[in-house]
């Protein structure tokens, strides 16, 4: 038994939470429907038993009425025959008019029972014979009265005795038949009342049993709900602990990345500075080996690229999450873009590129870190210059609408449609050879997206291969 309970318990906890919750709710509902169904069945039986008891009582009472009416008819007939008083005759006539109605009523009441129907028909025949006897006696008395006339002639005792004895056996037999029928109905009434009482007791016992089962079912449902709630709480706590551990691991990884980037920059700076010094020393020698010079130049170039990469990684590690409240300051984005436009005009001229600006002179305020926003726009301009061939055009536009919209558009090589969803991913390069040749690592646009994200803004791109690209930064305006 214990093994069966353990097996059921294990199977129960393997069920999904939704299934267990449904089963728990179904326990009291099932008990309610079963209880109502059984109560309805018991109530129907009680009603049926009560109806049979009432029916039997009606038959029994109607039988008593018939027997009393027959006795009244006999008494009235004898009283009238002996006294010649009309009071007895009225009693007799009233009884004889009641008897057929009583027999008809009894026959209707027992029409569903063939045996009782036959008994009533036999009683009807016997009663009719008795009534015929009564009518015959009254007729004799009336004839005797007409013969005697008005004289008071005494009736002989022998004649009176014979008149009283006439049909007495039939009358007694009829009364006995009616009494036996009444006794049988009395016995049947007792049986049906006992049957009704047993159903009432059964109903009472079932109510006690139903109350007990309902109590146990309610306790079981509450207990199972408590276990389910406890399990959900444990799962939630476990999930919270897991999230905390993951967050801790992420923080450790972030700190490790930041620390590693910081620690790597120092030795790279030393390598870079010493290599540059060695390269300068070789340049001062008239017969410096060309091979050593090329190698040192390559070391310098590689070291600069590594330093740039580590710097970008350090930036990404340091600026995860939203911008700290103390870093959020009001910034005139128009003034910031005008300053950038002055710096990039000459740079584009050196690259034989046309640089156009559309920046309103009115102040447009946003909140954030000025240096970070400057770097985001600079990265977009740097990409535009890097991938636009000589003779191309670069445009910097600011549109003050519900938010500040910054557009950086170029007529460069463009971006393939398949690469557009990935351009802001870290280390993603649509054209790896071209990116390596231009000195990029695929982190510039990721840095732009991260800067705009921490300023609660968005950045998007539209581009067609061979026709150029258009990047749009959207920043919320500062509350005034």
C-alpha positions in Angstrom: 0.0 0.0 0.0 2.8 2.4 0.9 4.6 1.6 -2.4 1.3 2.3 -4.3 1.0 5.7 -2.5 4.6 6.6 -3.3 4.2 5.6 -6.9 1.0 7.8 -7.2 2.8 10.6 -5.5 5.7 10.5 -7.9 3.3 10.3 -10.9 1.4 13.3 -9.5 4.5 15.5 -9.3 5.4 14.5 -12.9 2.2 16.1 -14.2 2.4 19.6 -15.6 1.3 22.4 -13.3 -1.7 23.2 -15.5 -2.9 19.6 -15.4 -2.5 19.4 -11.6 -4.3 22.7 -11.1 -7.2 21.5 -13.2 -7.4 18.2 -11.3 -7.3 20.0 -7.9 -10.2 22.3 -9.0 -12.1 19.3 -10.3 -12.1 17.5 -6.9 -14.7 19.7 -5.1 -16.6 20.2 -8.4 -16.9 16.4 -8.9 -17.9 15.9 -5.3 -20.6 18.5 -5.7 -22.1 17.0 -8.9 -22.0 13.5 -7.5 -23.6 14.6 -4.2 -26.3 16.5 -6.1 -27.0 13.6 -8.4 -27.4 11.1 -5.5 -29.5 13.5 -3.5 -31.7 14.1 -6.5 -32.1 10.3 -6.8 -32.9 9.8 -3.1 -35.3 12.8 -3.2 -37.1 11.2 -6.2 -37.4 7.9 -4.3 -38.7 9.7 -1.2 -41.3 11.5 -3.3 -42.3 8.2 -4.9 -42.5 6.4 -1.6 -44.5 9.3 -0.1 -46.9 9.2 -3.1 -47.4 5.4 -2.6 -48.0 5.9 1.1 -50.6 8.6 0.4 -52.2 6.4 -2.3 -52.4 3.5 0.1 -53.9 5.7 2.8 -56.5 7.0 0.3 -57.4 3.4 -0.7 -57.6 2.3 2.9 -59.8 5.3 3.9 -62.0 4.8 0.9 -62.5 1.2 1.9 -63.5 2.3 5.3 -66.0 4.7 3.8 -67.4 1.9 1.7 -67.7 -0.4 4.7 -69.4 2.3 6.8 -71.8 3.2 4.0 -72.7 -0.5 3.7 -73.3 -0.6 7.5 -75.3 2.6 7.3 -77.5 1.1 4.5 -78.1 -2.1 6.5 -78.9 -0.1 9.7 -81.2 2.3 7.8 -83.0 -0.6 6.1 -83.5 -2.5 9.4 -84.5 0.6 11.3 -87.1 1.6 8.7 -88.4 -2.0 8.5 -88.9 -2.1 12.3 -90.1 1.4 13.0 -91.5 2.7 9.7 -89.8 6.0 10.4 -88.6 8.0 7.3 -85.5 9.1 9.1 -84.1 5.6 8.7 -85.2 5.5 5.1 -83.3 8.8 4.3 -80.2 7.3 6.0 -80.6 4.2 3.8 -81.0 6.2 0.6 -78.0 8.4 1.4 -75.8 5.3 2.0 -77.0 3.5 -1.2 -76.1 6.6 -3.2 -72.6 6.8 -1.7 -71.7 3.1 -2.1 -71.4 3.1 -6.0 -69.3 6.2 -5.9 -67.0 4.7 -3.3 -66.6 1.5 -5.4 -65.9 3.5 -8.5 -63.3 5.5 -6.6 -61.6 2.4 -5.3 -61.6 0.9 -8.8 -59.9 4.0 -10.2 -57.3 4.0 -7.4 -56.2 0.4 -8.0 -56.5 0.3 -11.7 -52.7 -0.1 -11.9 -52.9 -3.4 -9.9 -54.7 -6.2 -11.8 -55.1 -8.3 -8.7 -56.7 -5.5 -6.6 -58.9 -4.6 -9.6 -60.3 -8.1 -9.7 -60.9 -8.0 -5.9 -62.8 -4.7 -6.2 -64.9 -6.1 -9.0 -65.8 -9.1 -6.9 -66.7 -6.7 -4.0 -68.8 -4.7 -6.4 -70.8 -7.8 -7.3 -71.2 -8.8 -3.7 -72.3 -5.3 -2.7 -74.8 -5.2 -5.6 -76.2 -8.5 -4.4 -76.5 -7.1 -0.9 -78.2 -3.9 -2.1 -80.6 -6.1 -4.1 -81.4 -8.0 -0.8 -82.0 -4.6 0.9 -84.3 -3.5 -1.9 -86.2 -6.8 -1.7 -86.7 -6.5 2.1 -87.9 -2.9 1.7 -90.3 -4.0 -1.0 -91.7 -6.7 1.3 -92.2 -4.1 4.1 -93.9 -1.7 1.8 -96.3 -4.4 0.5 -97.0 -5.4 4.1 -97.8 -1.8 5.0 -100.2 -1.5 2.1 -102.0 -4.8 3.1 -102.3 -3.8 6.8 -103.5 -0.4 5.9 -103.9 2.1 8.6 -104.7 -0.5 11.2 -102.1 -1.1 13.8 -101.7 -4.8 13.3 -98.8 -6.4 15.0 -96.3 -8.3 12.8 -95.8 -11.9 14.0 -92.5 -12.5 15.7 -91.8 -15.4 13.4 -92.3 -13.3 10.3 -90.1 -10.5 11.7 -87.3 -12.9 12.5 -87.4 -14.4 9.0 -87.3 -10.9 7.5 -84.3 -10.0 9.6 -82.4 -13.3 8.7 -83.0 -13.0 5.0 -79.7 -12.5 3.2 -77.7 -12.2 6.4 -75.0 -14.6 5.2 -74.4 -12.6 2.0 -74.3 -9.4 4.0 -71.7 -10.8 6.4 -69.6 -12.2 3.6 -69.6 -8.9 1.8 -68.5 -7.1 5.0 -65.8 -9.7 5.5 -64.6 -9.2 2.0 -64.4 -5.5 2.4 -62.6 -5.8 5.8 -60.1 -8.2 4.3 -59.4 -5.8 1.6 -59.0 -3.0 4.2 -56.7 -5.2 6.2 -54.5 -5.9 3.2 -54.3 -2.2 2.4 -53.3 -1.6 6.1 -50.5 -4.2 5.8 -49.4 -2.6 2.5 -49.5 0.8 4.1 -47.2 -0.3 6.9 -44.8 -1.9 4.4 -44.7 1.3 2.3 -44.2 3.5 5.3 -41.3 1.3 6.4 -39.8 1.5 3.0 -40.2 5.3 3.1 -38.6 5.4 6.5 -35.6 3.4 5.3 -35.1 5.8 2.4 -35.3 8.7 4.8 -32.6 7.0 7.0 -30.5 6.3 4.0 -30.8 9.9 2.9 -29.7 11.1 6.4 -26.8 8.7 6.3 -25.8 9.8 2.9 -25.9 13.5 3.9 -23.5 12.7 6.8 -21.3 10.7 4.4 -21.5 13.5 1.8 -20.5 16.1 4.4 -17.6 14.0 5.5 -16.4 13.4 1.9 -16.9 17.1 1.1 -14.8 18.0 4.1 -12.1 15.6 3.1 -12.2 16.8 -0.5 -12.0 20.4 0.5 -9.1 19.7 2.8 -7.4 17.7 0.1 -7.9 20.5 -2.5 -6.6 23.1 0.0 -3.6 20.9 0.8 -2.8 20.3 -2.9 -3.2 24.0 -3.7 -0.8 24.8 -0.8 1.7 22.3 -2.2 1.3 23.7 -5.7 1.7 27.2 -4.4 4.8 26.1 -2.4 6.2 24.5 -5.5 5.7 27.6 -7.6 7.3 29.7 -4.8 10.2 27.3 -4.7 10.5 27.5 -8.5 10.3 31.2 -8.4 13.0 31.4 -5.7 15.2 28.9 -7.6 14.7 31.0 -10.8 15.6 34.2 -8.8 18.7 32.5 -7.4 19.7 31.3 -10.9 19.2 34.8 -12.3 21.2 36.3 -9.5 24.0 33.8 -10.2 23.8 34.6 -13.9 23.9 38.3 -13.2 26.8 37.8 -10.9 28.6 35.8 -13.6 27.8 38.5 -16.2 29.1 41.2 -13.9 32.2 39.2 -13.3 32.7 38.7 -17.0 32.1 42.4 -17.6 34.6 43.3 -14.9 37.0 40.8 -16.3 36.6 42.2 -19.8 37.1 45.7 -18.6 40.1 44.7 -16.4 41.6 42.6 -19.2 41.2 45.4 -21.7 42.7 47.9 -19.3 45.6 45.6 -18.4 46.3 44.8 -22.0 46.5 48.4 -23.0 49.4 49.2 -20.7 51.9 46.6 -22.2 50.7 47.5 -25.7 51.5 51.1 -25.0 54.9 50.1 -23.9 55.4 48.0 -27.1 54.2 50.8 -29.2 56.4 53.5 -27.7 59.5 51.3 -27.7 58.9 50.2 -31.3 58.4 53.8 -32.4 61.7 54.8 -30.7 63.5 51.9 -32.3 62.0 52.9 -35.7 63.2 56.5 -35.2 66.7 55.2 -34.3 66.8 53.1 -37.5 65.7 56.1 -39.6 68.7 58.0 -38.4 71.1 55.4 -39.6 72.2 55.8 -43.2 72.5 52.1 -43.9 69.6 50.9 -41.9 68.3 47.5 -43.0 65.0 47.9 -45.0 63.7 44.6 -43.7 64.1 45.6 -40.1 62.4 48.9 -40.9 59.4 47.2 -42.5 59.0 44.8 -39.7 59.0 47.5 -37.1 56.5 49.5 -39.1 54.3 46.5 -39.2 54.6 46.0 -35.5 53.6 49.7 -35.0 50.6 49.3 -37.3 49.5 46.1 -35.6 50.0 47.5 -32.2 47.9 50.5 -33.1 45.1 48.3 -34.3 45.3 46.2 -31.2 45.2 49.3 -29.0 42.2 50.5 -31.0 40.4 47.2 -30.6 41.0 47.0 -26.9 39.9 50.6 -26.5 36.6 49.8 -28.2 36.1 46.7 -26.1 36.8 48.7 -23.0 34.3 51.2 -24.1 31.6 48.6 -24.6 32.3 47.0 -21.3 32.2 50.3 -19.4 29.0 51.5 -20.9 26.6 48.6 -20.4 23.1 49.5 -19.2 21.5 52.9 -19.0 23.4 56.1 -18.5 24.0 57.1 -14.9 21.7 60.0 -13.7 24.8 62.2 -12.9 26.0 61.8 -16.5 22.7 63.2 -18.0 23.2 66.8 -18.7 21.3 69.2 -21.1 23.1 69.3 -24.5 22.4 71.6 -27.4 22.6 69.0 -30.1 22.7 71.7 -32.8 25.8 73.3 -31.4 27.5 69.9 -31.1 26.8 69.0 -34.7 28.0 72.4 -35.9 31.3 71.8 -34.1 31.6 68.3 -35.7 30.8 69.8 -39.1 33.8 72.2 -38.9 36.2 69.4 -38.1 34.9 67.0 -40.8 34.7 69.6 -43.6 38.5 69.7 -44.1 38.8 66.0 -43.6 36.4 65.3 -46.3 38.1 67.8 -48.6 41.4 65.9 -48.1 39.6 62.7 -49.2 38.1 64.5 -52.2 34.6 64.2 -50.8 31.7 66.8 -50.8 30.4 67.4 -47.3 27.0 69.0 -46.9 25.3 70.1 -43.7 21.7 71.0 -42.9 21.7 72.0 -39.2 19.3 74.6 -37.8 20.9 77.4 -35.7 18.1 77.3 -33.1 18.9 75.4 -29.9 17.6 71.9 -29.7 18.1 70.3 -26.3 18.6 66.7 -25.4 19.8 65.0 -22.3 22.9 62.8 -22.1 26.7 62.7 -22.2 28.1 65.1 -24.7 31.3 63.1 -25.3 29.4 59.9 -25.9 27.0 61.5 -28.4 29.9 63.2 -30.1 31.6 59.7 -30.5 28.4 58.2 -31.9 28.1 60.8 -34.7 31.8 60.6 -35.3 31.7 56.9 -35.8 28.9 57.3 -38.4 30.9 60.0 -40.2 34.0 57.9 -40.1 32.2 55.0 -41.6 30.7 57.3 -44.3 34.2 58.6 -45.2 35.7 55.1 -45.1 33.3 53.5 -47.5 32.7 56.5 -49.9 35.0 56.6 -52.9 36.6 60.0 -54.0 34.1 62.3 -55.7 31.2 61.1 -53.5 29.0 63.1 -51.2 28.4 63.0 -47.4 25.5 64.8 -45.7 24.9 65.6 -42.1 21.3 66.7 -41.3 19.4 67.6 -38.1 15.6 67.6 -38.0 13.8 68.8 -34.9 10.4 67.1 -34.7 8.8 65.3 -31.8 12.4 64.1 -31.2 15.8 65.0 -32.5 16.6 63.2 -35.8 20.2 63.1 -36.9 20.9 61.8 -40.4 24.3 60.8 -41.8 24.0 60.0 -45.5 26.7 59.0 -48.0 26.9 58.0 -51.7 29.3 55.1 -51.0 29.4 51.4 -51.7 26.2 50.7 -49.7 25.2 47.6 -47.8 23.7 44.4 -49.1 20.1 43.8 -48.1 20.9 40.6 -46.3 23.5 42.3 -44.2 21.2 45.2 -43.0 19.8 43.3 -39.9 23.3 42.5 -38.7 25.3 45.8 -39.1 24.9 46.7 -35.5 26.2 43.4 -34.2 29.6 43.3 -32.6 32.5 42.1 -34.9 30.1 41.9 -37.8 31.6 42.9 -41.2 29.5 42.8 -44.4 32.7 42.7 -46.5 35.5 41.2 -44.4 38.4 42.0 -46.9 37.3 45.6 -47.3 36.9 46.0 -43.5 40.4 44.7 -42.8 41.8 46.9 -45.5 40.2 50.0 -43.9 41.4 49.0 -40.4 37.9 48.3 -39.0 37.0 45.6 -36.5 33.2 45.7 -36.8 32.7 47.5 -33.4 32.0 51.0 -34.6 28.3 50.6 -35.3 27.9 48.4 -32.2 29.3 51.3 -30.1 26.9 53.7 -31.9 23.9 51.6 -31.0 25.0 51.1 -27.4 25.6 54.9 -26.9 22.1 55.7 -28.4 20.5 52.9 -26.4 21.8 54.3 -23.1 20.4 57.7 -24.1 16.9 56.0 -24.6 17.1 56.6 -28.3 17.1 54.5 -31.5 19.4 54.1 -34.5 18.4 52.7 -37.9 19.9 52.3 -41.4 18.6 52.3 -44.9 21.0 51.3 -47.7 21.2 49.9 -51.3 24.2 48.2 -52.6 26.2 50.6 -54.9 24.0 53.6 -54.0 25.1 54.6 -50.5 23.7 54.4 -47.0 21.6 56.6 -44.7 21.9 56.2 -40.9 19.3 57.9 -38.6 19.7 58.6 -34.9 16.5 59.5 -32.9 16.9 61.1 -29.5 14.2 62.2 -27.1 14.0 65.9 -26.6 14.9 67.3 -23.1 11.9 68.3 -21.0 11.7 72.1 -20.7 
